[in-house]
């Protein structure tokens, strides 16, 4: 999404009097490691805080020679001075230490970095045993931005605030040892279902406390001499103990929207010249700098009544950031409303991620049919295969308004089946549209093209002839006309699958067109289910991987729109039925378009897991005695399937390990086939197939619209899009960026709704499994809700707590203060994979919630199936 330049004629600003250059977690002043870069005055001239960017010519030459490296910048939201870019060799991330080294780049920007001299590289601790913290955490998603030191987009084919952290007792605070970037920020990253996992050391810059026997213990002091000797000369350490460090020298593309939500504050020094001209904008996202905004942009009574706006959420856009200023310059865009309310918080999320939710322009709407109802032009009937008499139906969520695919199954001779997969056709030639909510006008995607029952519709179809075992005998692509006979929900289809010999009562089914019967639809669903099972079984035999992660679904109040309850979304056979034929159609179209246009096919690849992170996970599993095989996607899937039993504890451990396994997975990416020379890079790791694309959702993904155009050209229905490989790759890059933004918005929205649920209906209780153990805290996966939280010892009524290593496994012993003076203290040992009871409770801060441990032996401990949810009325979100 592009934004106007909005440049201001403002003189360069340094650090204002009354505002420290070492800014807290909300600012981008020099971090503690950047103290030498504080704003200074030399003979009346301000000294630059940031380096001048290199010239484009030098950048181009440096990238060609390999002296410079480019990559997407990822900033740790809990430790804003830490940032990383991926290493081109796929190994350890490159570390960027401090705001000054980041040189005004923001999270998500495509940057160019220059490696620092080796003596300035960071010392990393590769052995998890010496760090004394072992485990994985998928941090909670209640923070406004929970991205952490990395971003991850688990492909859909693969899956589906708290107290300040205390320093380790007995260790000083010098930044002597860090561990790998990917394991950073275990208490703040959100991910994949709705959250993601990370190995739990949080990449603290702490001295490592080691016993003489090589066993870490938080009670063992470390002297200054001992700790500094570890980092005085990094060159003397083994190569694998060093993490390459760099500084940003150029921003190739400002992918960050430069928009932020946050709060307005007065400058501290009321006597300064700046106080009379500017207010200070403090972003909610700690990775965005504090911003000077002109007072003329602020509410008229802000200066006289600043407390009236203390809880008002604003949107601000950065328009400049000078080399000699710790703070950026910006313009206040609008007031959103009160922090903590759904509507302003949601608008803030959309704006920060560049999602355009404004109304469509008249230019776009004018190209739609103006007279309704719209009818199919007569000439279309001669160009298409007429399938209106076939038993065709849709299967979608019960609340779906845009029905974009349909299925049919027709028995043939010798037990063969003819299965058709129909996609709504976008009959208007669309120009490229930026990602919006929705992507296309509602008239188009919910009315004109939606495959509503008992209405003639234009479709793009893939038709296969298959054996009962799912072997494809032949396939056909083409344009068709269909007339869906009914609109099934996943629940309708599931009831048919679960009752194969019973007639489903008419009152339990949606209306069915008179040309077809409910029995006919039922038989078709069962036939589709049978073949889908065979296709699925064969996919996993062929080496596919699926990492199912817990996903929340909410029930909403009809009047207020607030969440009333939530539950873990259940992925059932009816979902799998539709998924299998979507995958089959996407793979078929990928092969067809690539065969026809080998240099100009838009495909989707999924690289193998990151080697470094995968190796660490292998080590973790070995230390925990888990017989996991990570040699291939199929081997990993088999391990996850066969290692664990069906009892409650085993299923919880499987859920935890599934989350751990998602962490090394890389993003799936759209790409142009003519840009990558090595066809082995085309592969999709999770599906374990050579070619894949997205074809089945043209109403919500622009990539699918492009693929529809290329398929139409391959079939001779239209001209080949006038896009050279490089131009198509730019389209692919844009789709990747917007897909990531859309995913992050969805995750943050889920976190927002859950935080409101805790606030309105909490406290909430659940069993949880321990993911990682630290010296003074431990991380848990809350099994009822699929969220991850950190439980702090100092928030519990403990007499004492003690951390130690038992063999290679960390262990935290909690001594509970007795409720009755006559009772003995209760001891509780917390280790990885321990099952515990936790309570989620709202904090005083807006939309923050914490987790505390229930005292052992407390009456009314709740089993996984016994807890009553808050009133579950209203539609699912």
C-alpha positions in Angstrom: 0.0 0.0 0.0 1.5 3.3 -1.0 1.3 6.4 1.1 1.8 10.1 0.1 5.2 11.5 0.9 3.7 14.2 3.1 7.1 15.9 3.6 7.3 18.7 6.1 9.6 21.8 6.0 11.0 21.2 9.4 14.5 21.8 10.5 16.5 18.8 11.7 15.7 18.0 15.3 18.0 16.5 17.9 17.2 15.1 21.3 14.9 17.7 23.0 15.8 19.0 26.3 13.9 17.1 29.0 13.8 13.9 27.0 16.5 11.5 27.5 18.4 10.1 24.5 18.3 6.7 26.1 14.6 6.0 25.6 12.7 3.2 27.3 10.9 0.4 25.6 8.7 2.8 23.7 11.4 4.8 22.0 14.3 4.5 19.6 16.8 6.7 21.4 20.2 5.2 21.8 20.0 1.9 23.5 22.3 1.2 26.5 24.8 -0.1 24.1 24.7 3.0 22.0 25.6 5.5 24.7 28.6 6.8 22.7 26.2 7.8 20.0 24.3 10.3 22.2 23.5 13.6 20.5 26.4 15.9 21.1 27.2 19.4 20.0 30.5 20.1 18.4 31.2 23.8 17.8 27.5 24.5 17.4 27.0 21.7 14.8 25.0 18.7 15.7 26.8 15.4 15.4 25.0 12.8 13.3 23.6 9.9 15.3 23.0 7.7 12.2 25.4 7.0 9.3 24.5 8.5 5.9 23.2 5.7 3.6 25.6 4.4 0.9 24.9 5.4 -2.7 22.9 3.2 -5.0 25.9 2.6 -7.1 28.0 1.4 -4.1 25.1 -0.8 -2.9 24.8 -2.4 -6.3 28.5 -3.1 -6.6 28.7 -4.4 -3.0 25.9 -6.8 -3.5 27.5 -8.1 -6.7 30.9 -8.6 -5.0 29.3 -10.1 -1.9 30.7 -7.5 0.5 27.2 -6.5 1.3 24.2 -8.6 2.3 20.5 -7.9 1.8 17.6 -9.3 3.8 14.3 -8.6 5.6 14.9 -6.8 9.0 13.2 -8.4 12.0 13.2 -6.5 15.3 12.5 -8.0 18.7 9.5 -6.1 20.2 10.5 -6.9 23.8 14.2 -5.9 23.3 13.9 -3.2 20.6 17.7 -2.8 20.4 18.1 -6.4 19.0 17.4 -7.0 15.3 18.3 -9.7 12.8 18.3 -10.5 9.1 18.5 -14.0 7.7 21.8 -15.3 6.6 22.0 -16.0 2.8 23.4 -19.5 3.5 20.4 -20.4 5.6 22.5 -20.8 8.8 22.5 -18.5 11.8 20.9 -15.1 11.5 23.0 -12.0 11.3 22.8 -9.9 14.4 22.2 -6.1 14.3 23.0 -4.6 17.7 21.3 -1.4 18.7 19.1 1.3 17.2 22.1 3.1 15.7 23.3 0.0 13.8 19.7 -0.4 12.5 20.1 3.1 10.9 16.4 4.1 10.8 15.1 0.9 9.2 11.8 -0.5 10.6 10.6 -4.0 11.1 10.0 -5.8 7.8 12.1 -3.4 5.7 14.3 -4.9 3.0 17.7 -3.7 4.0 21.4 -3.9 3.0 23.9 -4.6 5.7 27.7 -4.5 6.0 29.3 -7.1 8.3 31.3 -5.6 11.2 34.9 -6.7 11.9 35.1 -10.1 13.4 36.2 -8.8 16.8 32.8 -7.0 17.0 30.8 -10.2 16.4 28.6 -11.5 19.2 29.5 -14.5 21.2 26.7 -17.2 21.0 26.1 -20.1 23.2 25.2 -23.0 21.0 24.9 -25.7 23.6 21.5 -25.6 25.2 22.8 -27.5 28.2 25.2 -24.7 29.2 22.5 -22.1 28.9 20.4 -24.0 31.4 17.1 -23.4 29.6 15.6 -26.0 27.4 12.3 -26.1 25.7 10.0 -24.3 23.3 7.5 -21.5 23.8 4.8 -20.3 21.5 4.3 -16.9 23.1 0.9 -15.4 23.6 -0.8 -13.3 21.0 -2.3 -10.6 23.2 0.3 -8.0 22.6 -0.5 -5.4 20.0 2.4 -6.7 17.9 3.8 -10.0 18.8 6.2 -10.8 16.0 9.4 -11.2 17.8 12.8 -11.5 16.3 11.5 -13.3 13.2 8.3 -13.8 11.2 6.9 -17.1 10.1 4.1 -17.9 7.7 3.3 -21.5 8.1 1.7 -22.4 4.7 -2.0 -23.3 5.0 -1.1 -26.6 3.4 1.2 -27.3 6.4 -1.1 -26.5 9.2 -3.7 -25.0 9.3 1.6 -8.5 28.5 3.3 -9.7 31.6 5.7 -8.5 34.4 9.2 -7.4 33.4 11.6 -10.2 33.3 14.0 -10.5 36.2 17.7 -11.0 35.7 19.2 -14.3 36.6 20.0 -14.4 40.3 23.7 -14.2 40.9 24.6 -13.0 37.4 25.6 -9.5 36.4 23.9 -7.6 33.6 26.8 -7.3 31.2 25.9 -8.3 27.7 28.4 -11.1 27.5 26.7 -14.1 26.0 23.7 -14.3 23.7 22.3 -17.3 21.8 20.8 -17.6 18.4 18.4 -15.0 17.1 15.6 -17.4 16.2 15.3 -18.3 19.9 14.7 -14.8 21.0 11.7 -13.2 22.5 10.0 -16.3 23.8 7.5 -14.3 25.7 6.3 -12.1 22.8 6.1 -13.8 19.5 2.8 -15.0 18.1 2.4 -17.4 15.4 1.3 -19.9 13.4 -2.0 -21.3 14.1 -2.5 -18.1 16.0 0.8 -18.3 17.7 4.2 -19.7 17.1 7.0 -21.4 19.0 10.5 -20.6 19.9 13.2 -22.2 22.0 12.8 -20.5 25.3 16.0 -18.8 26.3 14.7 -15.5 25.0 18.2 -14.7 23.9 18.9 -12.8 27.0 22.2 -10.9 27.1 23.3 -12.5 30.4 26.4 -14.1 31.8 26.0 -17.8 32.0 26.4 -19.2 35.5 28.2 -22.5 35.6 29.1 -24.9 38.4 32.5 -26.4 38.6 30.8 -29.6 37.5 29.5 -27.9 34.4 26.0 -27.7 35.7 24.2 -24.4 35.7 22.4 -23.1 38.7 20.8 -19.8 39.3 22.1 -19.6 42.9 25.8 -19.8 41.9 27.3 -16.3 41.6 29.6 -15.3 38.8 32.3 -12.8 39.3 32.9 -9.9 36.9 36.3 -11.3 35.9 34.8 -14.7 35.1 32.1 -13.3 32.9 34.2 -10.8 31.0 36.8 -13.4 30.3 34.2 -15.1 28.2 33.8 -12.2 25.8 37.0 -10.2 25.8 38.3 -11.7 22.6 35.7 -13.3 20.4 38.4 -14.3 17.9 39.8 -16.8 20.4 36.5 -18.7 20.5 35.5 -21.5 18.2 33.9 -20.2 15.0 30.5 -21.8 15.8 30.4 -19.7 19.0 30.4 -16.5 17.0 27.3 -14.8 15.5 28.0 -12.5 12.6 27.0 -8.9 13.4 26.4 -6.1 11.0 25.0 -2.6 10.5 22.4 -1.3 8.1 23.9 0.8 5.3 20.8 1.2 3.0 17.1 0.5 2.9 16.2 -1.1 -0.4 12.5 -1.1 0.2 10.5 0.4 3.0 8.0 -2.4 3.4 6.9 -1.2 6.8 3.9 1.0 6.4 5.4 3.8 8.5 2.1 4.0 10.3 1.7 3.2 14.0 -1.0 3.3 16.7 -0.1 4.9 20.0 -0.7 7.7 22.5 0.0 11.4 22.6 2.1 12.9 25.4 3.5 16.4 26.1 7.2 16.9 26.0 8.8 16.8 29.4 10.5 20.2 29.2 7.7 22.9 29.2 10.2 25.7 28.8 11.8 24.3 25.6 11.1 25.7 22.1 10.0 22.3 21.0 7.3 22.1 23.7 5.5 25.0 22.0 5.6 23.3 18.5 5.4 19.5 19.0 3.9 16.7 21.0 5.5 13.3 21.5 3.7 10.3 19.9 4.5 7.1 21.8 3.8 4.0 19.6 2.2 0.9 21.0 4.7 -1.1 18.9 8.0 -0.7 20.7 10.0 -1.2 17.5 8.7 2.0 16.0 10.5 5.2 17.2 8.9 7.9 19.2 7.7 10.6 16.9 7.5 14.4 17.0 4.1 15.5 15.8 3.1 19.2 15.2 0.7 20.5 17.8 -1.5 21.8 15.0 -2.2 18.1 14.2 -3.3 17.4 17.8 -6.8 18.1 19.4 -7.2 21.8 20.2 -7.4 21.3 23.9 -4.6 18.7 24.1 -2.0 21.0 25.6 -4.4 22.3 28.3 -6.1 19.0 29.0 -3.6 16.2 28.1 -5.0 13.8 30.7 -8.3 13.7 28.7 -6.4 11.9 26.0 -4.4 9.5 28.1 -6.4 6.5 26.9 -7.1 7.7 23.4 -5.6 5.7 20.6 -4.2 7.7 17.6 -2.7 6.8 14.2 0.5 8.5 13.2 2.6 8.3 10.1 6.3 8.8 9.9 7.3 11.3 7.2 11.0 11.8 7.9 13.8 10.7 10.2 16.9 12.8 10.2 20.4 11.5 10.7 21.0 13.8 13.7 17.8 12.9 15.6 16.8 10.1 17.9 13.1 10.7 17.1 11.3 10.6 13.8 9.0 13.3 12.4 5.4 12.5 11.7 1.9 13.6 11.1 -1.1 12.6 13.2 -3.6 10.9 10.9 -6.6 10.5 13.1 -8.0 9.7 16.5 -9.2 6.1 16.6 -11.1 6.0 19.9 -10.5 4.5 23.4 -7.8 2.0 23.7 -9.0 -1.5 24.6 -12.2 -1.3 22.5 -12.6 -3.7 19.5 -13.3 -1.1 16.7 -10.4 1.3 17.3 -8.0 -1.5 18.1 -9.0 -3.3 14.9 -8.7 -0.2 12.8 -5.3 0.4 14.3 -4.1 -3.1 13.4 -5.4 -2.7 9.8 -3.7 0.7 9.4 -0.4 -0.4 10.8 -0.2 -3.3 8.3 -1.2 -1.2 5.3 -4.6 -2.9 4.8 -6.8 -0.5 2.8 -10.4 -0.9 4.2 -11.8 2.2 2.5 -14.7 2.0 0.1 -14.0 1.0 -3.5 -13.7 3.8 -5.9 -16.4 4.7 -8.4 -13.9 3.6 -11.2 -13.9 0.1 -9.8 -17.6 -0.1 -9.1 -18.6 1.3 -12.5 -17.1 -1.8 -14.2 -19.6 -4.0 -12.4 -23.1 -4.8 -13.9 -25.5 -2.0 -12.9 -28.8 -3.8 -13.5 -29.7 -6.6 -11.2 -30.5 -9.4 -11.4 -27.6 -10.1 -13.7 -28.1 -12.9 -16.3 -25.6 -14.9 -18.2 -25.1 -13.5 -21.8 -26.4 -16.0 -24.4 -23.1 -16.2 -26.2 -21.5 -17.8 -23.1 -23.6 -21.0 -23.5 -21.9 -21.9 -26.8 -18.4 -21.4 -25.3 -18.8 -23.6 -22.2 -19.6 -27.1 -21.1 -23.2 -27.1 -19.7 -23.3 -29.0 -16.4 -26.4 -27.5 -14.9 -28.2 -30.8 -14.7 -25.4 -32.4 -12.6 -25.6 -32.9 -8.9 -23.3 -30.1 -7.8 -23.1 -28.5 -4.4 -21.0 -26.3 -2.2 -19.4 -27.1 1.2 -18.4 -24.1 3.3 -18.4 -22.8 6.8 -22.0 -22.1 8.0 -21.4 -18.4 8.1 -19.9 -18.1 4.6 -21.3 -15.5 2.3 -19.0 -15.9 -0.7 -19.2 -19.5 -2.1 -16.2 -19.8 -4.3 -15.9 -23.5 -5.1 -18.3 -26.4 -5.6 -17.9 -30.2 -6.1 -19.7 -33.0 -7.9 -19.1 -36.8 -8.1 -20.6 -38.9 -10.9 -20.2 -42.7 -10.8 -19.0 -44.1 -14.1 -18.6 -47.7 -15.5 -16.2 -50.1 -13.8 -16.3 -48.3 -10.5 -14.6 -45.2 -11.8 -15.7 -41.7 -10.6 -15.9 -38.4 -12.4 -15.1 -35.7 -9.9 -15.4 -32.0 -10.8 -14.1 -29.1 -8.9 -15.6 -25.8 -9.8 -14.3 -22.3 -9.2 -16.3 -19.1 -9.6 -15.0 -17.2 -12.6 -14.2 -13.6 -12.3 -15.8 -12.6 -15.6 -14.6 -9.0 -15.4 -11.0 -8.4 -16.4 -9.6 -6.9 -13.2 -6.8 -4.5 -13.0 -4.4 -5.2 -10.1 -6.1 -4.3 -6.8 -4.3 -3.7 -3.6 -5.2 -5.9 -0.7 -8.5 -4.7 0.8 -11.2 -5.9 3.1 -12.7 -7.6 1.1 -10.3 -7.9 -1.8 -13.1 -7.5 -4.3 -16.3 -5.5 -4.2 -19.0 -7.4 -2.2 -21.4 -7.2 -5.2 -18.9 -9.3 -7.2 -17.7 -11.8 -4.6 -20.8 -12.3 -2.6 -23.5 -12.0 -5.3 -22.6 -12.0 -9.0 -19.9 -14.7 -8.7 -20.8 -16.5 -5.5 -22.0 -20.0 -6.3 -25.4 -19.7 -4.7 -27.8 -22.7 -5.0 -30.4 -22.9 -7.8 -28.8 -20.1 -9.8 -26.9 -20.4 -13.1 -23.2 -19.5 -12.6 -20.1 -19.3 -14.8 -17.2 -21.4 -13.5 -13.7 -22.5 -14.2 -13.5 -26.3 -13.7 -11.1 -29.1 -13.2 -12.6 -32.5 -13.9 -10.9 -35.8 -13.2 -11.7 -39.4 -13.9 -10.4 -41.5 -10.9 -10.4 -45.0 -9.7 -12.0 -45.7 -6.3 -8.4 -45.8 -4.9 -7.8 -42.2 -6.0 -5.6 -42.9 -9.1 -6.1 -40.2 -11.7 -6.9 -41.7 -15.1 -7.5 -38.4 -17.0 -8.2 -34.7 -16.3 -9.8 -31.9 -18.1 -9.6 -28.1 -17.6 -12.2 -25.8 -19.0 -15.0 -23.2 -18.6 -18.4 -24.4 -17.6 -21.9 -23.4 -16.5 -23.3 -24.9 -13.4 -26.3 -24.7 -11.2 -25.6 -25.7 -7.6 -28.4 -27.8 -6.1 -27.7 -26.9 -2.4 -25.5 -25.1 0.0 -24.0 -27.5 2.5 -22.1 -26.5 5.6 -19.2 -28.5 7.0 -21.6 -29.7 9.7 -24.1 -30.9 7.1 -21.4 -32.8 5.2 -20.0 -34.2 8.5 -23.3 -35.6 9.6 -23.6 -37.4 6.2 -20.1 -38.9 6.6 -20.9 -40.0 10.1 -24.3 -41.5 9.1 -23.5 -43.4 5.9 -26.6 -45.6 6.0 -29.1 -43.3 7.6 -31.3 -40.8 5.9 -30.6 -37.3 7.2 -34.0 -35.7 8.2 -35.0 -33.0 5.7 -35.3 -30.4 8.5 -31.6 -30.8 9.3 -30.5 -30.0 5.8 -30.6 -26.8 3.7 -33.0 -26.5 0.8 -32.2 -28.8 -2.2 -33.4 -28.1 -5.7 -36.3 -30.3 -6.8 -34.2 -31.8 -9.6 -32.1 -33.6 -7.0 -32.8 -35.5 -3.8 -31.1 -35.5 -0.4 -30.2 -39.1 -1.0 -28.4 -38.2 -4.2 -26.4 -35.5 -2.4 -25.7 -37.9 0.5 -24.3 -40.5 -1.9 -22.1 -37.9 -3.6 -20.7 -36.7 -0.3 -19.9 -40.3 0.7 -18.2 -41.0 -2.7 -16.2 -37.8 -2.4 -15.2 -38.7 1.2 -14.1 -42.2 0.1 -11.8 -40.9 -2.6 -10.6 -38.0 -0.4 -9.4 -40.6 2.2 -7.5 -42.5 -0.5 -5.9 -39.3 -1.8 -4.9 -38.2 1.7 -3.5 -41.6 2.6 -1.4 -41.6 -0.5 -0.2 -38.1 0.0 1.2 -39.0 3.4 2.6 -42.3 2.0 4.4 -40.1 -0.5 6.0 -38.0 2.2 3.7 -35.1 3.0 3.7 -33.3 6.3 0.9 -31.6 8.3 1.4 -29.6 11.5 -2.0 -29.0 12.9 -2.0 -26.2 15.5 -4.7 -25.2 17.8 -7.0 -22.4 16.4 -9.6 -20.5 18.3 -13.1 -19.8 17.1 -15.2 -17.2 19.0 -18.9 -16.8 19.7 -20.1 -13.2 19.6 -22.8 -11.3 21.4 -25.5 -10.4 18.8 -25.9 -6.8 20.1 -22.4 -5.8 21.2 -20.3 -7.9 18.9 -18.1 -8.7 22.0 -16.8 -12.3 22.3 -18.9 -14.4 24.7 -17.0 -17.6 24.5 -14.5 -19.5 22.4 -13.5 -23.0 21.5 -10.7 -24.8 19.7 -11.8 -25.2 16.0 -12.2 -28.9 15.2 -10.8 -30.0 11.9 -13.0 -32.9 10.8 -13.4 -35.3 7.8 -15.7 -32.8 6.0 -12.9 -30.2 6.1 -10.4 -32.8 4.9 -12.7 -33.8 2.0 -12.7 -30.2 0.6 -9.0 -29.8 1.3 -7.9 -32.8 -0.7 -9.7 -31.7 -3.9 -8.4 -28.1 -3.4 -4.8 -29.5 -3.2 -5.5 -31.7 -6.2 -6.8 -28.8 -8.3 -3.9 -26.6 -7.3 -1.3 -29.2 -8.2 -3.0 -29.9 -11.5 -3.1 -26.3 -12.5 0.5 -25.8 -11.5 1.6 -28.6 -13.8 -0.6 -27.3 -16.7 0.5 -23.7 -16.5 4.2 -24.7 -16.1 4.1 -27.1 -19.0 2.6 -24.4 -21.2 4.6 -21.4 -19.9 7.8 -22.8 -18.4 9.3 -19.3 -17.9 6.1 -17.5 -16.9 4.2 -19.7 -14.5 3.2 -18.2 -11.1 3.9 -21.0 -8.6 4.3 -21.5 -4.9 7.3 -23.0 -3.3 8.0 -24.0 0.3 11.8 -24.3 1.2 13.0 -26.9 3.6 13.3 -26.0 7.3 16.1 -23.7 8.5 19.1 -25.9 9.1 20.4 -24.3 12.3 17.0 -24.3 14.0 16.2 -27.8 12.9 19.5 -29.0 14.3 18.8 -27.4 17.6 15.4 -29.1 17.7 17.0 -32.4 16.9 19.3 -31.9 19.9 16.4 -31.0 22.1 14.5 -34.1 21.2 17.5 -36.3 21.8 18.0 -34.7 25.2 14.3 -35.3 26.1 14.4 -38.9 24.9 12.0 -38.3 22.0 12.5 -40.7 19.0 11.9 -38.1 16.3 13.1 -38.5 12.7 13.7 -35.1 11.0 15.4 -36.4 7.9 12.4 -35.5 5.6 8.9 -34.1 5.8 7.4 -37.5 5.6 9.7 -38.9 8.3 8.7 -36.0 10.6 5.0 -36.6 9.9 5.4 -40.3 10.7 7.2 -39.5 13.9 4.5 -37.1 15.1 1.9 -39.7 14.2 3.5 -42.8 15.7 5.4 -41.5 18.7 2.5 -40.5 20.9 -0.5 -42.4 22.2 -4.1 -41.4 22.5 -4.3 -40.6 26.2 -4.7 -37.0 27.4 -1.1 -36.6 28.4 0.3 -38.0 25.2 -2.0 -35.8 23.0 -0.9 -32.7 25.0 2.8 -33.7 24.4 2.1 -34.1 20.7 0.5 -30.7 20.6 3.6 -29.2 22.2 6.0 -30.9 19.9 4.0 -30.0 16.9 4.4 -26.4 17.9 8.1 -26.9 18.3 8.4 -28.4 14.9 6.7 -25.4 13.3 9.4 -23.1 14.4 12.2 -24.1 11.9 9.7 -24.1 9.0 10.2 -21.4 6.4 7.6 -19.2 4.6 5.9 -20.6 1.6 6.4 -18.1 -1.3 4.9 -17.2 -4.6 7.4 -17.0 -7.4 7.8 -16.8 -11.2 9.2 -20.0 -12.7 11.5 -18.0 -15.0 13.4 -16.3 -12.2 14.6 -19.4 -10.4 17.1 -21.4 -12.5 17.3 -24.4 -10.2 14.1 -26.4 -10.5 14.8 -28.2 -7.2 14.0 -24.9 -5.5 10.4 -25.1 -7.0 9.5 -27.9 -4.6 6.9 -27.6 -1.8 8.5 -29.1 1.3 5.4 -29.8 3.3 3.4 -31.3 0.5 6.5 -33.0 -0.9 5.5 -32.2 -4.5 7.6 -30.7 -7.3 5.1 -28.1 -8.4 2.3 -26.2 -6.6 0.3 -23.0 -7.0 -2.8 -21.3 -5.6 -5.8 -21.5 -7.9 -8.8 -22.2 -5.7 -9.5 -18.8 -4.0 -9.6 -16.0 -6.5 -11.9 -13.9 -4.4 -9.4 -13.5 -1.5 -6.0 -13.9 -3.1 -4.7 -11.9 -6.0 -2.2 -14.7 -6.8 -5.1 -16.9 -7.7 -6.5 -14.3 -10.1 -3.2 -14.2 -11.9 -3.1 -18.0 -12.1 -6.6 -18.0 -13.5 -5.4 -15.7 -16.3 -2.4 -17.9 -17.1 -4.6 -21.0 -17.1 -7.1 -19.3 -19.5 -4.2 -18.4 -21.8 -2.9 -22.0 -21.6 -6.3 -23.2 -22.7 -6.6 -20.7 -25.5 -9.4 -18.7 -23.9 -7.5 -15.4 -23.8 -4.2 -13.6 -24.3 -1.1 -14.4 -22.2 -0.8 -11.6 -19.6 1.8 -9.1 -20.8 4.3 -9.8 -18.0 7.9 -10.7 -18.4 9.4 -13.0 -15.7 10.9 -10.1 -13.7 7.6 -8.2 -13.7 5.7 -11.3 -12.7 8.2 -11.8 -9.9 7.4 -8.3 -8.6 3.7 -9.3 -8.6 4.7 -12.4 -6.7 6.7 -10.4 -4.2 3.7 -8.1 -3.7 1.4 -11.1 -3.1 3.9 -12.4 -0.5 4.0 -9.1 1.3 0.3 -8.7 1.4 -0.3 -12.3 2.4 2.1 -11.9 5.4 0.3 -8.7 6.4 -3.1 -10.4 6.1 -1.9 -13.3 8.2 -0.5 -10.9 10.9 -3.7 -8.9 11.0 -5.7 -12.2 11.5 -3.4 -13.3 14.3 -3.5 -10.0 16.0 -7.3 -9.8 15.7 -7.6 -13.3 17.3 -5.3 -12.1 20.1 -7.4 -9.0 20.5 -10.7 -10.9 20.8 -9.2 -13.4 23.2 -7.8 -10.6 25.5 -11.3 -9.0 25.5 -12.8 -12.4 26.4 -10.5 -12.8 29.3 -11.3 -9.3 30.4 -15.1 -9.7 30.1 -15.5 -13.3 31.1 -12.4 -14.2 33.1 -10.7 -15.5 35.0 -10.4 -18.6 32.8 -9.0 -21.9 34.0 -7.4 -24.6 32.0 -4.9 -27.4 32.1 -1.6 -26.4 30.5 1.6 -28.2 29.5 5.1 -26.8 30.3 7.1 -25.9 27.3 10.2 -24.4 28.7 11.8 -23.8 32.1 13.8 -20.7 33.1 15.5 -19.7 36.3 12.5 -17.7 37.6 9.7 -18.5 35.3 8.3 -21.2 33.0 6.3 -21.2 29.8 3.1 -23.1 29.2 0.8 -24.0 26.4 -2.8 -23.4 27.7 -4.5 -26.5 26.2 -8.1 -25.3 26.3 -7.4 -22.1 24.4 -4.2 -22.8 22.4 -2.4 -19.8 23.7 1.1 -19.7 25.3 2.0 -17.7 28.4 4.8 -17.2 30.7 4.2 -17.9 34.4 6.4 -15.8 36.7 7.5 -17.2 40.1 7.3 -13.7 41.7 3.6 -13.6 40.8 2.9 -16.8 42.9 2.6 -17.1 46.7 5.8 -19.0 47.0 8.1 -19.3 50.0 11.0 -20.0 47.7 11.9 -21.5 44.3 15.0 -23.2 43.0 16.3 -23.9 39.5 18.6 -26.8 38.7 19.6 -29.1 35.9 18.9 -32.8 36.4 21.0 -34.5 33.8 20.4 -32.3 30.8 16.8 -31.3 31.7 16.0 -28.0 33.5 13.9 -28.3 36.6 12.2 -25.6 38.7 11.1 -26.5 42.3 8.4 -24.3 43.8 7.8 -24.2 47.5 4.3 -22.9 48.1 3.5 -20.8 51.1 0.9 -22.8 53.1 -2.6 -21.3 53.3 -2.8 -22.3 56.9 0.0 -21.7 59.4 -0.4 -25.2 60.7 0.2 -26.8 57.3 3.5 -27.8 55.8 4.7 -26.0 52.7 3.7 -27.8 49.5 6.5 -28.6 47.0 5.9 -28.7 43.3 8.4 -29.7 40.6 8.0 -28.1 37.2 9.8 -29.7 34.2 9.2 -29.7 30.5 6.1 -31.6 29.6 4.7 -31.2 33.1 0.9 -30.9 33.2 -0.2 -28.0 35.4 -3.4 -26.0 36.1 -3.3 -22.3 35.2 -5.6 -19.3 35.5 -5.8 -16.6 32.9 -6.7 -13.2 34.4 -7.0 -9.7 33.1 -4.4 -7.1 34.1 -5.1 -3.4 34.7 -3.4 -2.5 31.5 -5.7 -2.4 28.5 -6.1 -5.8 26.8 -3.3 -7.5 28.8 -3.7 -10.7 30.6 -1.4 -12.9 32.6 -1.2 -16.6 33.6 -0.8 -17.8 37.2 -0.4 -21.3 38.5 -3.1 -22.9 40.6 -1.9 -24.1 44.0 -1.4 -27.9 44.0 -4.3 -29.6 45.7 -6.7 -26.7 45.3 -10.3 -27.8 45.4 -12.1 -27.9 42.0 -9.2 -28.6 39.8 -10.7 -28.8 36.3 -10.3 -31.6 33.8 -10.0 -30.8 30.1 -13.6 -31.6 29.5 -15.2 -30.3 32.7 -14.8 -26.5 32.5 -17.9 -24.6 31.4 -17.2 -22.0 28.8 -18.7 -18.5 29.1 -22.1 -18.2 27.5 -21.7 -19.4 23.9 -24.3 -17.5 22.0 -24.1 -15.7 18.7 -22.4 -16.3 15.4 -18.9 -17.7 15.1 -16.2 -15.1 14.3 
